[in-house]
């Protein structure tokens, strides 16, 4: 039996794993899907949402689990999962990025995008998200979600997810990770790359993999949200990582 802790990305909540979790649980694995502070159904004020509170929340969840954990971060959840790996390296058997933002020590999403502007990616998340007047909070319009997040999902699944998207505090996009080879570097890494991802472009994913190589890379011919578009395939990949 493996123990999975699944960390959702921006605008999402623990609800996004509802198609995937039963597939892992059905074959005997333990699956925990926390809401990050201020996300999903979490009651914390969104003002409390930042990298420190996110990482503290997930580290606390891991502290309540007996045995080694496979930590999975989707999209922005990859930033969170990396910081948790720095905090709890000896509790993790693997760190898995699912179309995740895999950044380096001292790097933020903002600095990564600036450093890789030469890739000339049409960033559909930044292009379409609606930011508050003070810049502190963003929302993603449901009408754009299928094209950006769920472009290979069934129409009904995309509509179900788009209707549940919530606000995202933008602070985390400018916060640098603090990672060390002695801690983060101890944790085996795997990356699940979406070849039709319209949110985290394959060009960005390739750049991140060049910057931070992983022991295993799995290519899925799908969108940003394989937990909806290809849950059986993603479950198989996660089990392969856990078994190794």
C-alpha positions in Angstrom: 0.0 0.0 0.0 1.2 3.5 -0.9 0.2 6.7 0.8 -0.5 9.6 -1.6 -1.0 13.3 -0.6 -2.3 15.2 -3.6 -1.9 19.0 -3.8 -4.1 20.9 -6.1 -3.2 24.0 -8.2 -4.4 27.5 -8.6 -8.2 28.2 -8.7 -8.8 24.6 -7.8 -9.5 22.7 -4.5 -9.4 19.2 -3.2 -12.5 18.6 -5.4 -10.4 18.3 -8.5 -9.1 14.8 -7.4 -12.6 13.3 -7.0 -12.3 11.1 -10.2 -8.7 10.0 -9.4 -8.8 9.2 -5.7 -11.3 6.3 -5.9 -9.1 4.6 -8.5 -6.2 4.5 -6.1 -8.2 3.7 -3.1 -9.9 0.8 -4.9 -6.5 -1.0 -5.1 -5.6 -0.4 -1.5 -3.8 2.9 -1.4 -4.4 5.7 1.0 -5.2 9.0 -0.6 -5.3 12.4 1.2 -6.4 15.5 -0.7 -6.1 18.7 1.4 -7.5 22.0 0.5 -4.8 24.7 0.5 -5.7 27.7 2.8 -8.3 29.8 1.3 -9.0 27.4 -1.6 -11.8 24.9 -2.3 -13.9 24.5 0.7 -11.2 25.7 3.2 -12.6 28.4 5.5 -9.4 30.3 6.0 -9.5 33.9 4.7 -7.8 34.1 1.3 -5.5 36.8 2.8 -3.8 33.9 4.7 -2.9 32.2 1.4 0.8 32.2 0.6 3.7 29.7 0.1 4.4 29.5 3.9 0.8 28.7 4.8 0.4 26.3 1.9 3.6 24.4 2.8 2.7 24.3 6.5 -0.7 22.9 5.7 0.6 20.1 3.6 3.5 19.3 6.0 1.0 19.0 8.8 -1.0 16.5 6.8 2.1 14.5 6.2 2.9 14.6 9.9 -0.5 12.9 10.5 0.3 10.0 8.1 2.2 6.8 9.2 4.9 5.8 6.8 6.5 7.2 3.7 4.4 9.4 1.4 4.2 10.0 -2.3 3.7 13.7 -2.6 1.9 14.9 -5.8 1.7 18.5 -6.9 -0.5 19.7 -9.8 0.4 23.0 -11.6 0.9 25.6 -8.9 0.8 22.7 -6.4 4.2 21.8 -7.7 5.6 24.9 -6.1 4.0 24.0 -2.8 5.1 20.3 -3.0 8.7 21.4 -3.6 8.8 23.5 -0.5 7.2 20.7 1.5 9.9 18.4 0.2 12.5 20.8 1.7 10.6 20.7 5.0 9.9 16.9 5.2 12.4 15.2 2.9 12.8 12.1 5.1 9.0 11.5 5.0 8.7 11.4 1.2 9.4 8.3 -1.0 8.8 10.4 -4.1 7.8 13.8 -5.3 5.6 13.8 -8.5 4.9 16.9 -10.5 1.7 16.6 -12.7 2.0 19.4 -15.3 3.6 21.1 -12.4 5.5 24.3 -11.9 9.0 22.8 -11.0 11.1 25.7 -10.0 14.6 26.0 -8.6 16.0 27.5 -5.4 15.5 31.2 -5.4 13.1 31.1 -8.3 9.5 32.3 -8.4 7.0 31.8 -11.1 7.4 35.4 -12.0 11.2 35.1 -12.3 10.9 31.9 -14.3 8.5 33.5 -16.8 10.8 36.5 -17.2 13.9 34.3 -17.7 12.1 32.3 -20.3 10.4 35.1 -22.2 12.5 34.1 -25.2 10.3 31.0 -25.6 7.6 33.3 -26.8 4.8 31.2 -25.2 1.3 32.6 -25.4 0.5 32.2 -21.7 -3.2 31.5 -21.7 -3.5 31.6 -17.9 -2.0 35.0 -17.5 -3.9 36.2 -20.7 -7.3 35.2 -19.4 -7.3 35.4 -15.6 -9.1 38.3 -14.1 -7.0 40.2 -11.5 -8.4 42.4 -8.8 -7.8 46.1 -8.9 -5.1 45.9 -6.2 -3.5 42.9 -7.8 -3.8 40.6 -4.8 -6.4 38.2 -6.1 -7.2 36.5 -9.4 -10.2 34.5 -10.7 -10.4 32.4 -13.9 -13.5 32.8 -16.0 -15.5 29.6 -16.4 -16.0 30.4 -20.1 -12.3 30.1 -20.8 -11.6 27.2 -18.5 -12.3 24.4 -21.1 -9.9 25.8 -23.6 -7.1 26.4 -21.1 -7.4 23.7 -18.4 -9.7 21.0 -19.7 -9.2 20.9 -23.5 -9.2 17.1 -23.8 -11.8 16.5 -21.1 -15.3 15.3 -21.8 -17.6 18.3 -22.2 -19.6 17.5 -19.0 -16.4 17.0 -16.9 -15.0 20.3 -18.1 -18.3 22.1 -17.3 -18.4 20.5 -13.8 -14.8 21.6 -13.1 -15.2 25.1 -14.6 -18.2 25.8 -12.4 -16.1 25.0 -9.2 -13.1 27.2 -9.9 -12.5 29.7 -7.1 -10.3 32.7 -6.3 -6.5 32.5 -6.1 -4.3 34.9 -4.1 -1.5 36.0 -6.4 1.2 36.4 -3.8 2.6 32.9 -4.4 3.5 33.7 -8.0 6.1 36.1 -6.8 7.5 34.1 -3.8 10.8 32.4 -4.4 11.4 28.8 -3.4 14.0 28.0 -0.8 15.5 24.6 -1.6 18.7 22.8 -0.7 20.5 19.8 -2.2 20.8 18.3 1.3 17.0 18.2 1.8 14.9 18.8 -1.4 17.7 17.1 -3.3 17.2 13.9 -1.4 13.7 13.2 -2.7 13.3 11.2 -5.9 11.4 13.2 -8.5 9.1 12.2 -11.3 7.3 14.5 -13.8 4.0 13.9 -15.7 4.1 16.0 -18.8 0.9 16.9 -20.7 1.6 17.1 -24.4 -1.6 19.1 -25.0 -1.4 21.3 -21.9 -2.6 24.8 -22.7 -2.0 26.1 -19.2 1.6 25.1 -18.4 3.0 25.0 -22.0 5.1 21.9 -23.0 7.8 24.5 -23.8 7.8 25.6 -20.2 7.7 22.0 -19.0 10.7 21.1 -21.1 12.6 24.1 -19.8 11.8 23.2 -16.2 12.9 19.6 -16.8 16.2 20.9 -18.3 16.7 23.0 -15.2 15.7 20.3 -12.7 16.1 16.8 -14.2 13.8 14.1 -12.9 14.5 10.4 -12.5 11.3 9.5 -14.5 9.3 11.5 -17.0 5.9 10.3 -18.2 4.3 11.8 -21.3 0.5 11.9 -21.4 -1.2 12.9 -24.7 -3.6 15.1 -22.9 -4.4 18.4 -21.3 -3.5 20.2 -18.1 -5.9 18.2 -16.0 -5.3 14.4 -16.4 -7.1 13.8 -13.1 -10.3 14.5 -15.2 -9.3 13.8 -18.8 -7.3 10.6 -18.1 -7.7 9.5 -14.5 -7.1 5.8 -15.1 -3.8 6.6 -16.9 -2.7 9.0 -14.2 -3.5 6.4 -11.5 -1.4 3.9 -13.3 1.5 6.3 -13.5 1.3 7.2 -9.8 1.2 3.5 -8.9 4.3 2.9 -11.0 6.1 5.7 -9.2 5.1 4.4 -5.8 6.2 0.9 -6.7 9.6 2.0 -7.7 
